[in-house]
């Protein structure tokens, strides 16, 4: 009997608790709905009032102005960047630049011209840098160019689309083909460029007359191979 009463009380309490919870929930939902509706109405009223006063239009115009200014700044930056990149490549030799090499023989008065692939050592150089390269080349000629009598290497025309160089040769300008000099007490035979070794003679300068030693220390130009062997023979005899 007591157990039934306990169960009855529990069920009654549970039912009341559920009813109270349900009532509280629905009351909360209704209050929240009313609050949101009132907030929307107040917001609409505020917008209408701002429009009447002209504030909203001013803010909108300011936002549009800021947006346009940002777009113009971005466009300006891109344009400036493109201009910088373009100017960086303008006035330089490109892989697509047409390369023409002219060869002029002063003895025969013959000028030849050929179109060649643009040399890699010219790509990326400006006009001034090309001129500097040609000067350095002439100051330190390869032996083959010296023997052919290269007397000038010049820039004829320059643009990003086309570059023309000219090599001028005078075979008669190579008067001496060999050069003798004393190095560390021994006679060394060089080619006429005075830097490329032709032959280490092994001939010592120690027993030579003072005048010969002094000449060899300064260096002696030799016209051809026959004269070279003749001079060396005189030193070794």
N, CA, C and O of each residue as an XYZ file, in Angstrom:
948
protein
N       0.841     -1.201      0.000
C       0.000      0.000      0.000
C       0.879      1.255      0.000
O       0.646      2.218     -0.730
N       1.885      1.189      0.847
C       2.803      2.328      0.914
C       3.552      2.492     -0.411
O       3.830      3.616     -0.831
N       3.872      1.398     -1.057
C       4.595      1.441     -2.337
C       3.754      2.121     -3.399
O       4.271      2.889     -4.211
N       2.448      1.839     -3.395
C       1.557      2.452     -4.385
C       1.499      3.963     -4.185
O       1.481      4.731     -5.147
N       1.469      4.377     -2.905
C       1.440      5.817     -2.640
C       2.707      6.511     -3.155
O       2.656      7.606     -3.715
N       3.825      5.845     -2.950
C       5.099      6.426     -3.412
C       5.098      6.580     -4.922
O       5.513      7.602     -5.468
N       4.619      5.535     -5.576
C       4.566      5.577     -7.050
C       3.631      6.668     -7.519
O       3.915      7.396     -8.471
N       2.473      6.765     -6.806
C       1.491      7.785     -7.200
C       2.067      9.180     -7.034
O       1.917     10.026     -7.916
N       2.737      9.426     -5.889
C       3.357     10.732     -5.659
C       4.419     11.049     -6.737
O       4.510     12.171     -7.236
N       5.198     10.041     -7.065
C       6.269     10.245     -8.053
C       5.709     10.598     -9.421
O       6.196     11.502    -10.100
N       4.663      9.856     -9.812
C       4.057     10.121    -11.121
C       3.421     11.495    -11.153
O       3.506     12.224    -12.142
N       2.767     11.835    -10.021
C       2.130     13.157     -9.962
C       3.181     14.269    -10.036
O       2.999     15.260    -10.743
N       4.274     14.091     -9.302
C       5.344     15.094     -9.320
C       5.967     15.226    -10.707
O       6.251     16.327    -11.179
N       6.174     14.070    -11.350
C       6.760     14.087    -12.695
C       5.858     14.791    -13.679
O       6.320     15.546    -14.535
N       4.541     14.536    -13.551
C       3.589     15.173    -14.469
C       3.580     16.678    -14.274
O       3.569     17.446    -15.236
N       3.586     17.090    -12.996
C       3.602     18.525    -12.718
C       4.896     19.183    -13.236
O       4.879     20.288    -13.779
N       6.021     18.460    -13.048
C       7.307     19.004    -13.526
C       7.309     19.160    -15.034
O       7.813     20.154    -15.557
N       6.749     18.188    -15.735
C       6.696     18.257    -17.207
C       5.817     19.404    -17.661
O       6.148     20.129    -18.599
N       4.647     19.563    -16.954
C       3.747     20.650    -17.319
C       4.422     22.006    -17.089
O       4.309     22.916    -17.910
N       5.124     22.123    -15.961
C       5.798     23.383    -15.655
C       6.895     23.689    -16.683
O       7.029     24.825    -17.138
N       7.675     22.666    -17.041
C       8.750     22.845    -18.036
C       8.196     23.249    -19.386
O       8.743     24.123    -20.059
N       7.085     22.594    -19.785
C       6.472     22.907    -21.080
C       5.956     24.337    -21.097
O       6.138     25.071    -22.068
N       5.304     24.719    -19.994
C       4.787     26.087    -19.924
C       5.926     27.116    -19.989
O       5.816     28.139    -20.665
N       7.017     26.825    -19.274
C       8.158     27.745    -19.276
C       8.781     27.853    -20.662
O       9.139     28.950    -21.092
N       8.916     26.734    -21.365
C       9.527     26.714    -22.697
C       8.723     27.528    -23.688
O       9.264     28.352    -24.425
N       7.378     27.277    -23.695
C       6.528     27.998    -24.654
C       6.482     29.489    -24.326
O       6.411     30.331    -25.221
N       6.523     29.801    -23.034
C       6.537     31.217    -22.648
C       7.831     31.892    -23.115
O       7.802     33.034    -23.576
N       8.967     31.189    -22.997
C      10.262     31.723    -23.430
C      10.291     31.944    -24.935
O      10.772     32.974    -25.407
N       9.774     30.972    -25.692
C       9.745     31.090    -27.155
C       8.914     32.283    -27.582
O       9.293     33.032    -28.483
N       7.756     32.454    -26.914
C       6.878     33.560    -27.277
C       7.547     34.898    -26.966
O       7.459     35.841    -27.752
N       8.219     34.972    -25.811
C       8.891     36.212    -25.431
C      10.030     36.542    -26.400
O      10.220     37.702    -26.767
N      10.787     35.515    -26.813
C      11.878     35.724    -27.757
C      11.363     36.190    -29.105
O      11.967     37.052    -29.744
N      10.233     35.612    -29.543
C       9.643     36.006    -30.825
C       9.190     37.458    -30.779
O       9.407     38.226    -31.716
N       8.551     37.815    -29.661
C       8.092     39.205    -29.523
C       9.271     40.178    -29.513
O       9.199     41.260    -30.095
N      10.355     39.783    -28.847
C      11.529     40.650    -28.776
C      12.143     40.867    -30.161
O      12.482     41.995    -30.519
N      12.287     39.789    -30.940
C      12.856     39.895    -32.288
C      12.002     40.764    -33.197
O      12.515     41.572    -33.970
N      10.669     40.582    -33.090
C       9.783     41.392    -33.926
C       9.907     42.872    -33.573
O       9.936     43.737    -34.448
N       9.981     43.141    -32.269
C      10.126     44.537    -31.846
C      11.469     45.120    -32.299
O      11.552     46.284    -32.691
N      12.529     44.283    -32.238
C      13.854     44.750    -32.657
C      13.870     45.079    -34.140
O      14.459     46.078    -34.551
N      13.220     44.236    -34.949
C      13.163     44.482    -36.395
C      12.418     45.769    -36.688
O      12.825     46.565    -37.535
N      11.299     45.963    -35.960
C      10.516     47.187    -36.170
C      11.341     48.419    -35.798
O      11.319     49.428    -36.503
N      12.082     48.325    -34.662
C      12.904     49.462    -34.243
C      14.025     49.730    -35.256
O      14.354     50.882    -35.538
N      14.600     48.666    -35.792
C      15.670     48.822    -36.777
C      15.161     49.474    -38.058
O      15.821     50.339    -38.633
N      13.974     49.046    -38.498
C      13.383     49.644    -39.703
C      13.067     51.112    -39.479
O      13.279     51.956    -40.349
N      12.550     51.396    -38.280
C      12.243     52.799    -37.971
C      13.515     53.648    -37.975
O      13.516     54.785    -38.448
N      14.612     53.068    -37.434
C      15.871     53.798    -37.391
C      16.411     54.059    -38.797
O      16.904     55.149    -39.085
N      16.315     53.057    -39.669
C      16.779     53.219    -41.052
C      15.995     54.298    -41.768
O      16.561     55.134    -42.473
N      14.657     54.270    -41.577
C      13.819     55.289    -42.215
C      14.192     56.688    -41.727
O      14.239     57.640    -42.506
N      14.455     56.793    -40.432
C      14.799     58.092    -39.872
C      16.141     58.596    -40.420
O      16.290     59.780    -40.725
N      17.137     57.663    -40.544
C      18.435     58.035    -41.091
C      18.329     58.450    -42.547
O      19.018     59.367    -42.994
N      17.457     57.766    -43.285
C      17.260     58.135    -44.688
C      16.644     59.521    -44.810
O      17.014     60.304    -45.685
N      15.685     59.817    -43.909
C      15.064     61.142    -43.938
C      16.098     62.236    -43.654
O      16.071     63.307    -44.261
N      17.015     61.943    -42.713
C      18.011     62.938    -42.331
C      19.161     63.033    -43.347
O      19.941     63.985    -43.318
N      19.260     62.040    -44.244
C      20.306     62.061    -45.270
C      21.613     61.427    -44.849
O      22.567     61.407    -45.628
N      21.680     60.902    -43.616
C      22.927     60.314    -43.148
C      23.263     59.029    -43.886
O      24.426     58.776    -44.203
N      22.281     58.240    -44.153
C      22.518     56.935    -44.770
C      23.068     57.085    -46.182
O      23.943     56.327    -46.601
N      22.546     58.073    -46.914
C      23.030     58.300    -48.278
C      24.487     58.760    -48.276
O      25.271     58.393    -49.151
N      24.839     59.589    -47.254
C      26.219     60.073    -47.151
C      27.189     58.933    -46.894
O      28.255     58.858    -47.504
N      26.803     58.041    -45.980
C      27.653     56.893    -45.665
C      27.804     55.989    -46.870
O      28.893     55.488    -47.149
N      26.695     55.778    -47.594
C      26.725     54.919    -48.774
C      27.645     55.499    -49.838
O      28.427     54.781    -50.462
N      27.539     56.821    -50.035
C      28.386     57.475    -51.032
C      29.856     57.387    -50.632
O      30.734     57.194    -51.474
N      30.108     57.533    -49.322
C      31.494     57.448    -48.847
C      32.059     56.053    -49.072
O      33.218     55.900    -49.460
N      31.236     55.037    -48.829
C      31.685     53.660    -49.040
C      31.985     53.397    -50.507
O      32.961     52.731    -50.850
N      31.118     53.940    -51.369
C      31.338     53.766    -52.806
C      32.629     54.455    -53.223
O      33.397     53.923    -54.025
N      32.864     55.657    -52.666
C      34.093     56.386    -52.986
C      35.330     55.632    -52.538
O      36.319     55.554    -53.266
N      35.268     55.072    -51.322
C      36.405     54.305    -50.821
C      36.668     53.100    -51.703
O      37.818     52.771    -51.992
N      35.586     52.436    -52.135
C      35.732     51.252    -52.979
C      36.385     51.601    -54.304
O      37.269     50.890    -54.781
N      35.934     52.723    -54.902
C      36.518     53.142    -56.177
C      37.988     53.506    -56.011
O      38.821     53.191    -56.861
N      38.294     54.182    -54.890
C      39.679     54.587    -54.644
C      40.583     53.372    -54.507
O      41.704     53.359    -55.014
N      40.079     52.338    -53.806
C      40.869     51.121    -53.649
C      41.100     50.451    -54.998
O      42.199     49.976    -55.283
N      40.044     50.415    -55.837
C      40.185     49.808    -57.155
C      41.190     50.573    -58.004
O      41.986     49.977    -58.730
N      41.146     51.921    -57.905
C      42.084     52.730    -58.677
C      43.514     52.515    -58.203
O      44.448     52.477    -59.004
N      43.675     52.373    -56.861
C      45.011     52.147    -56.331
C      45.565     50.814    -56.804
O      46.735     50.714    -57.174
N      44.706     49.772    -56.790
C      45.134     48.454    -57.248
C      45.499     48.502    -58.716
O      46.517     47.952    -59.137
N      44.636     49.182    -59.511
C      44.909     49.302    -60.944
C      46.203     50.058    -61.185
O      47.004     49.681    -62.041
N      46.408     51.145    -60.412
C      47.637     51.926    -60.552
C      48.865     51.116    -60.195
O      49.891     51.203    -60.869
N      48.763     50.320    -59.126
C      49.896     49.495    -58.728
C      50.233     48.485    -59.809
O      51.403     48.275    -60.128
N      49.194     47.854    -60.381
C      49.422     46.867    -61.431
C      50.040     47.509    -62.664
O      50.942     46.953    -63.290
N      49.528     48.707    -63.001
C      50.074     49.415    -64.163
C      51.533     49.779    -63.940
O      52.367     49.637    -64.834
N      51.833     50.257    -62.715
C      53.214     50.617    -62.388
C      54.124     49.403    -62.447
O      55.256     49.482    -62.926
N      53.613     48.268    -61.950
C      54.406     47.041    -61.963
C      54.680     46.597    -63.392
O      55.799     46.213    -63.730
N      53.627     46.655    -64.243
C      53.802     46.272    -65.642
C      54.797     47.190    -66.336
O      55.619     46.741    -67.134
N      54.715     48.500    -66.019
C      55.626     49.462    -66.640
C      57.064     49.185    -66.221
O      57.989     49.278    -67.029
N      57.240     48.841    -64.935
C      58.581     48.549    -64.439
C      59.157     47.321    -65.119
O      60.319     47.310    -65.524
N      58.320     46.269    -65.242
C      58.785     45.050    -65.880
C      59.117     45.292    -67.344
O      60.095     44.752    -67.861
N      58.300     46.108    -68.016
C      58.547     46.400    -69.425
C      59.838     47.179    -69.604
O      60.642     46.876    -70.485
N      60.033     48.214    -68.736
C      61.241     49.029    -68.847
C      62.486     48.223    -68.517
O      63.575     48.529    -69.002
N      62.326     47.181    -67.681
C      63.478     46.361    -67.312
C      63.988     45.555    -68.507
O      65.182     45.274    -68.604
N      63.083     45.184    -69.417
C      63.479     44.388    -70.570
C      63.728     45.241    -71.803
O      64.416     44.809    -72.728
N      63.169     46.462    -71.825
C      63.387     47.339    -72.969
C      64.845     47.778    -73.012
O      65.414     48.169    -71.993
N      65.454     47.710    -74.218
C      66.838     48.129    -74.353
C      67.836     47.060    -73.992
O      69.005     47.369    -73.762
N      67.416     45.809    -73.936
C      68.322     44.702    -73.653
C      68.205     43.643    -74.747
O      67.176     43.522    -75.412
N      69.275     42.887    -74.916
C      69.268     41.800    -75.889
C      68.398     40.668    -75.360
O      68.565     40.225    -74.223
N      67.470     40.204    -76.190
C      66.547     39.143    -75.806
C      66.879     37.862    -76.574
O      67.586     37.910    -77.581
N      66.372     36.714    -76.103
C      66.583     35.475    -76.867
C      66.004     35.558    -78.278
O      66.473     34.885    -79.196
N      64.978     36.394    -78.435
C      64.338     36.544    -79.744
C      65.013     37.596    -80.625
O      64.633     37.768    -81.783
N      66.008     38.298    -80.089
C      66.697     39.335    -80.864
C      67.434     38.716    -82.053
O      68.149     37.725    -81.902
N      67.254     39.308    -83.233
C      67.963     38.835    -84.425
C      69.429     39.273    -84.353
O      69.730     40.458    -84.210
N      70.325     38.300    -84.454
C      71.761     38.572    -84.317
C      72.443     38.456    -85.677
O      72.354     37.424    -86.342
N      73.118     39.518    -86.077
C      73.835     39.544    -87.350
C      75.308     39.847    -87.092
O      75.641     40.815    -86.409
N      76.186     39.010    -87.645
C      77.629     39.204    -87.500
C      78.226     39.538    -88.867
O      78.108     38.765    -89.817
N      78.862     40.697    -88.944
C      79.550     41.110    -90.164
C      81.051     40.863    -90.007
O      81.610     41.036    -88.924
N      81.688     40.457    -91.098
C      83.135     40.248    -91.109
C      83.733     41.038    -92.267
O      83.356     40.858    -93.425
N      84.671     41.915    -91.929
C      85.283     42.758    -92.960
C      86.781     42.479    -93.029
O      87.482     42.522    -92.018
N      87.260     42.192    -94.246
C      88.679     41.947    -94.492
C      89.279     43.202    -95.118
O      88.944     43.565    -96.245
N      90.164     43.858    -94.381
C      90.752     45.104    -94.869
C      91.659     44.880    -96.082
O      91.845     45.783    -96.898
N      92.211     43.693    -96.194
C      93.134     43.422    -97.301
C      92.391     43.231    -98.615
O      92.814     43.731    -99.657
N      91.277     42.501    -98.558
C      90.512     42.221    -99.782
C      89.338     43.172    -99.962
O      88.685     43.161   -101.006
N      89.066     43.995    -98.953
C      87.915     44.913    -98.967
C      86.590     44.150    -99.058
O      85.607     44.665    -99.589
N      86.572     42.951    -98.550
C      85.379     42.107    -98.650
C      84.594     42.130    -97.333
O      85.153     41.925    -96.256
N      83.281     42.385    -97.445
C      82.403     42.398    -96.272
C      81.374     41.283    -96.403
O      80.604     41.251    -97.364
N      81.361     40.376    -95.446
C      80.366     39.303    -95.429
C      79.447     39.489    -94.236
O      79.793     40.151    -93.257
N      78.273     38.894    -94.338
C      77.265     39.060    -93.285
C      76.511     37.757    -93.116
O      76.149     37.114    -94.101
N      76.272     37.366    -91.883
C      75.516     36.142    -91.620
C      74.629     36.323    -90.392
O      75.010     36.962    -89.411
N      73.436     35.742    -90.476
C      72.492     35.751    -89.358
C      72.685     34.482    -88.542
O      72.618     33.371    -89.069
N      72.923     34.661    -87.263
C      73.237     33.545    -86.375
C      72.312     33.555    -85.167
O      71.693     34.576    -84.870
N      72.211     32.412    -84.456
C      71.463     32.409    -83.189
C      72.100     33.399    -82.213
O      73.322     33.538    -82.165
N      71.274     34.070    -81.451
C      71.794     35.057    -80.505
C      72.675     34.374    -79.455
O      72.199     33.479    -78.758
N      73.948     34.771    -79.323
C      74.840     34.143    -78.339
C      74.319     34.336    -76.919
O      73.797     35.396    -76.574
N      74.468     33.312    -76.117
C      73.969     33.377    -74.736
C      74.669     34.466    -73.931
O      74.074     35.038    -73.017
N      75.944     34.763    -74.266
C      76.682     35.765    -73.487
C      76.225     37.193    -73.773
O      76.624     38.124    -73.072
N      75.386     37.373    -74.804
C      74.848     38.703    -75.090
C      73.453     38.912    -74.518
O      73.027     40.048    -74.308
N      72.745     37.820    -74.266
C      71.355     37.922    -73.807
C      71.298     38.604    -72.431
O      72.006     38.225    -71.498
N      70.442     39.607    -72.342
C      70.274     40.345    -71.093
C      71.147     41.581    -70.984
O      71.029     42.335    -70.019
N      72.032     41.804    -71.967
C      72.926     42.959    -71.910
C      72.279     44.192    -72.540
O      71.533     44.087    -73.514
N      72.571     45.345    -71.976
C      72.138     46.612    -72.559
C      73.153     47.048    -73.619
O      74.171     46.384    -73.816
N      72.876     48.157    -74.298
C      73.796     48.667    -75.314
C      75.179     48.930    -74.718
O      76.194     48.519    -75.279
N      75.207     49.615    -73.581
C      76.483     49.945    -72.949
C      77.234     48.683    -72.525
O      78.458     48.610    -72.637
N      76.491     47.696    -72.040
C      77.128     46.450    -71.601
C      77.691     45.665    -72.782
O      78.727     45.013    -72.654
N      77.020     45.724    -73.925
C      77.546     45.069    -75.126
C      78.858     45.733    -75.547
O      79.825     45.049    -75.885
N      78.887     47.063    -75.526
C      80.105     47.795    -75.887
C      81.249     47.438    -74.939
O      82.385     47.255    -75.376
N      80.953     47.339    -73.645
C      81.979     46.954    -72.668
C      82.491     45.540    -72.949
O      83.687     45.272    -72.833
N      81.585     44.645    -73.316
C      81.989     43.268    -73.633
C      82.950     43.247    -74.820
O      83.955     42.536    -74.795
N      82.642     44.028    -75.860
C      83.499     44.069    -77.047
C      84.883     44.627    -76.710
O      85.891     44.150    -77.232
N      84.931     45.636    -75.840
C      86.219     46.197    -75.424
C      87.046     45.151    -74.677
O      88.242     45.002    -74.925
N      86.402     44.433    -73.768
C      87.109     43.396    -73.005
C      87.605     42.284    -73.926
O      88.688     41.734    -73.721
N      86.812     41.962    -74.932
C      87.194     40.908    -75.877
C      88.465     41.304    -76.629
O      89.374     40.490    -76.796
N      88.523     42.550    -77.079
C      89.695     43.019    -77.825
C      90.930     43.141    -76.926
O      92.061     42.976    -77.382
N      90.696     43.430    -75.656
C      91.823     43.571    -74.729
C      92.451     42.222    -74.385
O      93.602     42.166    -73.955
N      91.705     41.146    -74.572
C      92.214     39.810    -74.248
C      91.812     38.847    -75.366
O      90.979     37.961    -75.173
N      92.417     39.037    -76.533
C      92.036     38.272    -77.726
C      92.393     36.792    -77.598
O      93.457     36.454    -77.081
N      91.510     35.913    -78.066
C      91.895     34.512    -78.221
C      93.019     34.415    -79.262
O      93.133     35.268    -80.142
N      93.833     33.388    -79.153
C      94.967     33.246    -80.068
C      94.512     33.204    -81.523
O      95.155     33.792    -82.393
N      93.412     32.516    -81.790
C      92.934     32.393    -83.169
C      92.597     33.752    -83.768
O      92.868     33.999    -84.943
N      92.007     34.636    -82.964
C      91.662     35.967    -83.449
C      92.920     36.810    -83.670
O      93.000     37.590    -84.619
N      93.893     36.642    -82.787
C      95.154     37.376    -82.954
C      95.846     36.976    -84.250
O      96.316     37.831    -85.000
N      95.905     35.676    -84.510
C      96.601     35.189    -85.704
C      95.890     35.596    -86.987
O      96.529     35.754    -88.027
N      94.575     35.767    -86.923
C      93.835     36.214    -88.113
C      93.922     37.719    -88.301
O      93.556     38.241    -89.354
N      94.404     38.411    -87.286
C      94.602     39.850    -87.409
C      93.378     40.679    -87.080
O      93.086     41.654    -87.773
N      92.651     40.303    -86.026
C      91.492     41.104    -85.616
C      91.963     42.470    -85.111
O      92.742     42.563    -84.162
N      91.482     43.515    -85.759
C      91.903     44.867    -85.368
C      90.777     45.654    -84.706
O      91.036     46.642    -84.018
N      89.535     45.229    -84.906
C      88.425     45.914    -84.228
C      87.216     44.990    -84.150
O      87.012     44.115    -84.992
N      86.427     45.220    -83.111
C      85.191     44.459    -82.883
C      84.192     45.484    -82.382
O      84.300     45.947    -81.246
N      83.222     45.847    -83.210
C      82.379     46.995    -82.892
C      80.893     46.701    -83.038
O      80.480     45.765    -83.723
N      80.104     47.542    -82.364
C      78.649     47.466    -82.434
C      78.170     48.394    -83.545
O      78.442     49.594    -83.521
N      77.455     47.832    -84.519
C      76.961     48.616    -85.647
C      75.571     49.159    -85.370
O      75.304     50.337    -85.607
N      74.683     48.310    -84.870
C      73.326     48.757    -84.530
C      72.809     47.918    -83.375
O      73.227     46.780    -83.166
N      71.875     48.523    -82.621
C      71.375     47.846    -81.414
C      69.914     48.187    -81.182
O      69.518     49.351    -81.230
N      69.120     47.156    -80.929
C      67.732     47.297    -80.481
C      67.312     45.945    -79.931
O      67.976     44.943    -80.197
N      66.206     45.892    -79.157
C      65.737     44.600    -78.659
C      65.349     43.643    -79.784
O      65.296     42.430    -79.578
N      65.077     44.186    -80.976
C      64.668     43.346    -82.105
C      65.849     42.876    -82.939
O      65.796     41.806    -83.546
N      66.911     43.665    -82.973
C      68.032     43.339    -83.854
C      69.330     43.924    -83.308
O      69.360     45.036    -82.780
N      70.401     43.145    -83.451
C      71.725     43.623    -83.065
C      72.713     43.202    -84.146
O      72.695     42.063    -84.612
N      73.581     44.142    -84.541
C      74.569     43.881    -85.587
C      75.959     44.199    -85.042
O      76.210     45.307    -84.570
N      76.866     43.209    -85.112
C      78.257     43.383    -84.707
C      79.160     43.214    -85.927
O      78.810     42.518    -86.880
N      80.318     43.855    -85.886
C      81.258     43.728    -87.010
C      82.668     43.462    -86.495
O      83.169     44.156    -85.609
N      83.298     42.432    -87.076
C      84.699     42.128    -86.810
C      85.515     42.527    -88.041
O      85.208     42.132    -89.166
N      86.552     43.312    -87.803
C      87.415     43.769    -88.891
C      88.794     43.131    -88.738
O      89.419     43.209    -87.680
N      89.259     42.492    -89.832
C      90.545     41.793    -89.810
C      91.523     42.430    -90.796
O      91.150     42.888    -91.876
N      92.782     42.440    -90.381
C      93.870     42.868    -91.260
C      95.021     41.882    -91.079
O      95.828     42.032    -90.161
N      95.103     40.873    -91.951
C      96.150     39.851    -91.804
C      97.556     40.435    -91.780
O      98.453     39.870    -91.154
N      97.754     41.557    -92.455
C      99.089     42.158    -92.504
C      99.481     42.813    -91.181
O     100.638     43.187    -90.988
N      98.511     42.952    -90.265
C      98.818     43.601    -88.982
C      99.600     42.684    -88.052
O     100.201     43.148    -87.083
N      99.595     41.376    -88.342
C     100.320     40.425    -87.496
C     101.765     40.363    -87.997
O     102.115     39.517    -88.820
N     102.584     41.263    -87.493
C     103.970     41.352    -87.964
C     104.849     40.301    -87.316
O     105.741     39.751    -87.962
N     104.603     40.017    -86.039
C     105.405     39.037    -85.315
C     104.503     37.908    -84.812
O     103.497     38.142    -84.144
N     104.891     36.686    -85.152
C     104.080     35.530    -84.776
C     104.555     34.866    -83.484
O     103.836     34.058    -82.896
N     105.770     35.211    -83.045
C     106.312     34.579    -81.840
C     106.989     35.628    -80.966
O     107.261     36.757    -81.375
N     107.247     35.180    -79.726
C     107.781     36.118    -78.736
C     108.611     35.311    -77.742
O     108.131     34.328    -77.176
N     109.847     35.727    -77.536
C     110.747     35.043    -76.599
C     110.927     35.882    -75.347
O     111.050     37.106    -75.404
N     110.939     35.184    -74.202
C     111.097     35.915    -72.937
C     111.731     34.997    -71.901
O     111.489     33.790    -71.878
N     112.552     35.604    -71.044
C     113.177     34.862    -69.951
C     112.193     34.761    -68.789
O     111.676     35.768    -68.306
N     111.943     33.519    -68.345
C     111.029     33.272    -67.232
C     111.718     32.327    -66.251
O     112.023     31.181    -66.584
N     111.958     32.822    -65.039
C     112.606     32.008    -63.995
C     113.939     31.421    -64.475
O     114.280     30.284    -64.149
N     114.689     32.214    -65.255
C     116.028     31.783    -65.679
C     116.051     30.915    -66.918
O     117.110     30.410    -67.292
N     114.889     30.723    -67.578
C     114.847     29.908    -68.796
C     114.100     30.652    -69.898
O     113.231     31.485    -69.638
N     114.470     30.320    -71.150
C     113.830     30.966    -72.293
C     112.528     30.243    -72.630
O     112.504     29.026    -72.813
N     111.449     31.018    -72.709
C     110.135     30.469    -73.072
C     109.681     31.135    -74.363
O     109.750     32.356    -74.497
N     109.217     30.324    -75.313
C     108.713     30.849    -76.589
C     107.187     30.951    -76.517
O     106.500     29.972    -76.230
N     106.681     32.135    -76.779
C     105.238     32.388    -76.798
C     104.782     32.652    -78.232
O     105.584     32.963    -79.113
N     103.489     32.519    -78.436
C     102.918     33.028    -79.678
C     102.946     34.554    -79.627
O     103.258     35.151    -78.597
N     102.617     35.162    -80.751
C     102.706     36.617    -80.844
C     101.793     37.369    -79.898
O     101.980     38.567    -79.686
N     100.788     36.677    -79.312
C      99.899     37.365    -78.360
C     100.566     37.588    -77.010
O     100.002     38.251    -76.139
N     101.786     37.026    -76.829
C     102.630     37.208    -75.644
C     102.061     36.560    -74.374
O     102.536     36.834    -73.271
N     101.045     35.704    -74.529
C     100.478     35.058    -73.337
C     100.292     33.553    -73.502
O     100.208     32.821    -72.516
N     100.227     33.091    -74.758
C     100.023     31.668    -75.017
C     101.372     31.006    -75.293
O     102.077     31.372    -76.233
N     101.717     30.027    -74.456
C     103.027     29.377    -74.589
C     103.065     28.509    -75.847
O     102.179     27.687    -76.084
N     104.099     28.712    -76.636
C     104.339     27.872    -77.813
C     105.279     26.717    -77.484
O     105.082     25.586    -77.927
N     106.322     27.038    -76.683
C     107.338     26.012    -76.442
C     108.192     26.409    -75.240
O     108.672     27.538    -75.146
N     108.372     25.445    -74.313
C     109.326     25.632    -73.219
C     110.683     25.106    -73.716
O     110.881     23.898    -73.846
N     111.594     26.016    -73.985
C     112.850     25.611    -74.641
C     113.790     24.842    -73.722
O     114.556     23.998    -74.188
N     113.743     25.119    -72.444
C     114.685     24.492    -71.524
C     116.069     25.107    -71.575
O     116.994     24.628    -70.919
N     116.212     26.179    -72.362
C     117.517     26.847    -72.490
C     117.684     27.837    -71.339
O     116.854     28.728    -71.159
N     118.751     27.683    -70.566
C     119.009     28.565    -69.434
C     119.630     29.875    -69.905
O     120.395     29.917    -70.869
N     119.277     30.931    -69.200
C     119.855     32.250    -69.520
C     121.096     32.544    -68.678
O     121.706     33.605    -68.813
N     121.463     31.613    -67.822
C     122.549     31.867    -66.876
C     123.882     32.112    -67.580
O     124.650     32.982    -67.168
N     124.161     31.348    -68.642
C     125.460     31.441    -69.306
C     125.448     32.394    -70.496
O     126.449     32.507    -71.204
N     124.334     33.080    -70.726
C     124.248     34.008    -71.851
C     124.923     35.331    -71.508
O     125.036     35.688    -70.335
N     125.367     36.049    -72.519
C     125.936     37.382    -72.276
C     124.901     38.293    -71.622
O     123.695     38.097    -71.770
N     125.391     39.274    -70.910
C     124.500     40.182    -70.179
C     123.517     40.874    -71.113
O     122.344     41.036    -70.777
N     123.996     41.280    -72.285
C     123.114     41.973    -73.236
C     121.956     41.083    -73.676
O     120.825     41.554    -73.800
N     122.231     39.796    -73.913
C     121.178     38.857    -74.326
C     120.182     38.629    -73.187
O     118.973     38.556    -73.405
N     120.715     38.518    -71.972
C     119.829     38.308    -70.819
C     118.883     39.496    -70.645
O     117.691     39.322    -70.391
N     119.424     40.686    -70.784
C     118.587     41.882    -70.632
C     117.516     41.947    -71.718
O     116.378     42.326    -71.444
N     117.879     41.576    -72.962
C     116.902     41.560    -74.046
C     115.786     40.554    -73.768
O     114.610     40.848    -73.982
N     116.156     39.386    -73.297
C     115.164     38.340    -73.023
C     114.273     38.705    -71.834
O     113.101     38.333    -71.788
N     114.838     39.430    -70.886
C     114.008     39.875    -69.764
C     112.951     40.875    -70.229
O     111.831     40.887    -69.719
N     113.317     41.714    -71.202
C     112.339     42.655    -71.770
C     111.398     41.959    -72.750
O     110.241     42.354    -72.889
N     111.893     40.924    -73.428
C     111.108     40.211    -74.425
C     111.562     40.532    -75.830
O     111.859     41.683    -76.149
N     111.617     39.504    -76.679
C     112.072     39.673    -78.061
C     110.973     39.181    -79.010
O     110.523     38.041    -78.901
N     110.546     40.032    -79.929
C     109.558     39.647    -80.927
C     110.261     38.926    -82.084
O     111.334     39.333    -82.530
N     109.629     37.850    -82.555
C     110.195     37.037    -83.629
C     109.187     36.952    -84.761
O     108.003     36.706    -84.531
N     109.665     37.158    -86.000
C     108.764     37.296    -87.141
C     108.054     35.997    -87.499
O     106.835     35.981    -87.672
N     108.816     34.901    -87.612
C     108.203     33.638    -88.043
C     108.935     32.468    -87.409
O     109.829     32.654    -86.584
N     108.547     31.261    -87.801
C     109.102     30.055    -87.188
C     110.578     29.875    -87.541
O     111.368     29.438    -86.705
N     110.942     30.205    -88.757
C     112.344     30.055    -89.155
C     113.246     30.948    -88.306
O     114.303     30.520    -87.843
N     112.822     32.171    -88.110
C     113.618     33.091    -87.295
C     113.666     32.621    -85.846
O     114.684     32.776    -85.172
N     112.574     32.050    -85.371
C     112.531     31.551    -83.991
C     113.587     30.477    -83.773
O     114.351     30.543    -82.810
N     113.635     29.477    -84.669
C     114.609     28.403    -84.515
C     116.039     28.925    -84.654
O     116.958     28.426    -84.004
N     116.210     29.915    -85.492
C     117.547     30.483    -85.684
C     118.029     31.187    -84.417
O     119.185     31.044    -84.019
N     117.134     31.946    -83.789
C     117.506     32.662    -82.566
C     117.790     31.678    -81.437
O     118.762     31.847    -80.701
N     116.962     30.663    -81.296
C     117.165     29.677    -80.228
C     118.471     28.912    -80.432
O     119.165     28.574    -79.473
N     118.787     28.651    -81.671
C     120.037     27.935    -81.960
C     121.241     28.776    -81.564
O     122.247     28.255    -81.081
N     121.127     30.079    -81.773
C     122.250     30.954    -81.406
C     122.428     31.017    -79.896
O     123.546     31.194    -79.412
N     121.340     30.874    -79.146
C     121.432     30.912    -77.682
C     121.960     29.598    -77.108
O     122.599     29.591    -76.056
N     121.700     28.515    -77.780
C     122.080     27.205    -77.244
C     123.444     26.745    -77.727
O     123.962     25.741    -77.238
N     124.031     27.449    -78.666
C     125.330     27.027    -79.203
C     126.478     27.524    -78.319
O     127.644     27.264    -78.616
